[in-house]
Amino acid sequence: MTTITERWLRPRSPNTQFPPYAFGDPSIVGLAEARTSTVARIYHKGHEQAWDGRAVLDELVAKHGGIHFPADKRHAFAKIA
């Protein structure tokens, strides 16, 4: 598999691609590739650490029980819009 740098500098069909990659500066490709991999790493770390709202809600309902309103206040809560 080729790297991003190789694909950027040597596209499959350079005559049909825009912008013309033949005019690209090879020094900035490596910098862009490094930054892209950093952003990808941060994204994947964040994705791993994100919480699953449905699982958390299920755990909280199991721990604390469902939502229970006092009988005298149910009518008032039903009118909240």
Secondary structure, 3 states (H helix, E strand, C coil): CCCHHHHHHCCCCCCCCCCCHHHCCHHHHHHHHHHHHHHHHHHHHHHHHCCCHHHHHHHHHHHHCCCCCCHHHHHHHHCCC
